[in-house]
Amino acid sequence: MIVAVTGATGFLGQHLVSALLDHGVAVRVLARREMTDIPWAGRVDMVRGDLADREALARLATGAASVVHVAGVVAARDRAGFMQANCDGVRAVAESARQNAPGVRFILVSSLAAREPVLSPYAASKKAGEDCARDVFADRPEQMVIVRPPAIYGPGDKATLALFRAAALPLIPLFGDGRSAVIHATDAAETIARLALGDGAAGIWALADANPGGYSLAELTAEAARAQGRTPRFARMPARVLLAAGAASGAWNGLRGQASVFGLGKAREMLHPDWSVPAAHLPPAPIHAPRIALAEGFRETVAWYRARNWLR
């Protein structure tokens, strides 16, 4: 059995390939560069290319039982940049999978942000990507699975590093009163791997750890502080401060022509009151059986950051 993966060199992609190899399947990955720095590099079949390379996408998909599309961007200079990567890229991979691998199971790793596409260009692009995949498999919905992870953390992650750095401040700023589900990368990868192996029904599935109701920002930052051996102290901040900071960051990076994760759209996402996951939206056990609790996962993540001097 061959499982093809895009985005394999990214944070979640590396964990996913490891999980698939642990299940004993052959893995084929699309990559733009050599992977000598990745432990499993010599155990996979690499196709050199990117999402704009139709020949590479055809080689990736041919003979695969499942194609898992993980590749995407969380930072872009403008809305068009998000759409090109997170929508047009999805369509290209989905069309190649359908054309070159009859009967393929196509798995799109989207985002929980797709539930609220009006919040940001990123969220809109993830929802648009889901719609692109549905268009390609409109007459074969039984072959398509959409996975919506919440915030994913763990060793190697850069996106949640800001949370841990904020948790090390003498006074931690708090914005909003919402709740957010999270999941460790190892648990997210295991669920996606099982879906790629053919387990579970087609459709849309969300992911979360053992607490799908989520955590407040205070709970997350307090746990991140404790993982660093610190006692957290908080300062409640008005939402307008975060919105202003996001707008300023977006404008500054726009003037410099640089992509930025944090902007007005990201601030709106952070202030959204409900990123929890209803239990009915989770894949059934044993397909989805998260094992890593928040405290354990945060301690592991902090140890990894400190070993590489990302945190003091």
N, C-alpha and C positions, 0 to 999 in steps of 0.2 A: 504494500500500500504506500502510495506517494502522497504526501501532503505538501502543497506549495505555499510559501509564505512571502508576503511583501513586508517591508518594514522590519526585517529580521535583525538588523543591526541597531535598532532603537531600544529603548529601555524595556518596554513590554515585549517587543519582538524577541529579544535575547532570552527572556524567561520562557516565552512560548516555545521556542525551538528546543530548549533544554527539556521542557515537559514532554514534547512530542518524541524526542529521542528516548526519553525514559520509558515511553510506551512501546518502543521497539519499531516505530514506523520509519520509512525513508523520508527524509526532508529535503526539499529543493527550495532554495531561497533566491530572491532577486536582490542584487546588491550593486551599488555604484563603485565600490572600492574593494580592495582586498581585505580579508578579515583575519589577518594574522594575530590581532590582539584579542580575539574572542575564543574562549576555550574550546567550543564545539566546532570551530571552523573546518577542521579536517574531517569531520564526520557528516558533512552535508554536501549536496550537489549545488554548486553556485552557478547562477546565470548572471552574467555581467550585463547591467543595463539599468534603465529607470522607467518610470511610468509612461514616458513619451515614446519609448522604443517598442514598437509593435512586434518586431521579430523577437525581442527578448521576452515579451509577455507571452508570446505563443510558445516559446521553448519552456517557459515557466509552467504553463498550464497543461501542456500535452501529456496525457497519461496520468494526470493527478486525479485522485479520488476526491480530494477537497482542496480548495484554494482559500486561504485565509488572508484577507486584505487588512493589514495592520497599519500600513504606511499612511501618514498624514502630517499636517503641520498644526502647531498650536500658536505659532507666531507668524504674522505676515504684515507687509507694509500697508495693505489696504484690503477691502472686501474682495476685490478681484483676485488677489493673491490667495486668499483663503479658498475661494470657489475653485480656482484652477487646481489646487492640490487636493482638496477634500471632496470635490464633486466630480470634476472632469477626470481626475485620477481614478476614482471609484468606477466610473463608467468604462474607462479603458480596460481596467483589470476584469471587470464583470463580463464585458463583451468578449474578451479573449478567453476567459474561462468557459463561457457558454459555447464558443465556436470550436475550441480546441480540446475540450474534455467533456464529451457527452455524458450526461448523468452526474456531473460534478455537483458536490455540495459547496456552495459559495457562502463564505462567512465574512461578513463585514463587521469589523470592530469599529463602532461608532463612538458615541459619548452620551452620557446622561444629559449633557447640555442640549442635545437635539430635541429634548422635550420642550424647551423654551427658546425657539429660534429667533424671537424678537429681541432677545437680550443683547446679543452681540454678533458681529460678523462671523466669529468662530462658530457659535451655536447655529447660526443660519446655514453655514457651509456644511456642518455635520448633518443637519436635517436634509439639506439638498442632496448630499451624498447618499443618504438612505433612499431618497426618492429616485435617484439615478439607478441604484441597484434594483429597485422594484420595477422600474421601467424595463430593464434588460430581462428580468425574469418574470415579467407580467403574466405570461402563460404557463410558467413553471414555478409557482410560489413555494412548492414543496421542496425545492432545491436550495432555497435561500434562508439564511439565518442572519439576523442582525443582533449584535451584542452591544449593549450600552453600559460600559463601565462608569462608575463614579470616579472620584479622585483616586489614582493609583499611587502607592508609595512603596518604598523598599530600597535596598542597596542599589546604587547606580542611578537613582532618580534625581534629576535636577529641578523638576517642576515644583516639588514640595520642599526643596531646600530652604526656600524663603520662610516657610512656616517654622522650621527648626531654628533658623537664625533669629526670627522674631521672638521665639520662645526663650532665647538666651538674653534678651534685653532686660535691664533692671525693671522697666515698666512696660508691660505688653499691651499694645493698643487693641481694643476690641471694637469691631464694627458689626452691626446687625444682630438679629436674634434668631437667625435661621438654623436649620439642622442639615448636615451633609453626611451622606453615606461615604464610606471609604473602603478600600480593599488593598491587601498586600499583593504585590505583583506575582508572587508565587501562587497564591490562591486564584487570582484572575487567570493566570496562564493555564493552570490545571483545568479549570472549567472550559476555557476556549479549546484546549487540546481535546477534551472529551467530546465537545461538539464537532470538532474536526474529524474525529474518529467515527462519526455517524450517530452518536448518542443524542437523544433528545429530539423534540419536534422542531419543525421549521417555525419561523415567526420571529418576534422581537423578544429578547431576554435582557433584563438588567442584571447587574452584579452588585454585590455588597458583601461585607464581612458578616460575622455572626450577629451584628446589630444593624439590620437594614433600616431601622428607624433613624439612624444617623446620630451625629454628635454636634453639639454646639461648638462655635469657634473657641469658647472658653475651655471646653472639655478637651478639644484637640490640642490647643496650645499648652494647657496645663500638663497633659500627658507628654508632650514634646519636651517641656521644661524638665519634668521629673526624669525623663530618659537621659537628660544631660546632668542630672544631679543637682538641679536648681529648684528653688521654691518660687512658683510664679506669683507675680503681682500684676494686677490688671488696671488699665485706665479705659473707661468707656468713652468712645469717640463718636461724634455725630456722623451719619451716613454721608452728609455733604462733603466732609473732609476727604473721604475715600473717593467719592465721585470727582472732586476737584483734582485730586492727585492723579487719578486715572486719565482725566482729560488732559492735564498738563504733560504727563508722560507720553501719551499718544501724539500730542502736537509736537513735542520736542523730537521724538523719534521720527515723526513724519518729515520734519524739516531736514533731518539728517539722512533721510532715505533709508532708515533701518527698520527691520521688523522688530516688534516688541510684543512680549507676552502680556505685559500689564498696560492696559489702556482703559478708556472709558467703558468699553464692552466688558472687559474682565472685571472691573469694579462692579458693574451691574450684576454679573454672574455671582460674585462674592456676596452681594447683598440680597440675593434671591432667598426667600424664606424657607423654601422646601426643596432640598436635594435628597430627601429620603427615598427609599425604595419600598413600595408595597410588597409584602411577601409573595403575593400572587404573581408578581412580575419576575421572580427569580426562577431559574431553571430548577427542576426538582432534584432532590438528592437521589442517588449519589453523584449526579453530574456536577452539582454545585454543593460542595461541602467544605466551606472555608474553615481552616484550622488555626490560622495565626491571629491571635487576639491583638488588640491595639497596643497594649503595653509592651508585649513581647516584640511585636513588629517594629515599634518605635525604638526600642533599645537596640535591636539589630541594625536598624538604619543609622542611628547615631554612631554606633561603633564603626560602621563602614565609612561614614563621612569623616570621622576623626582619623581613621587610618590613612586617609588621603588628604588630610589637612583642609577639608572643606568646612569643618567646624573645629573650634578650639576645645 
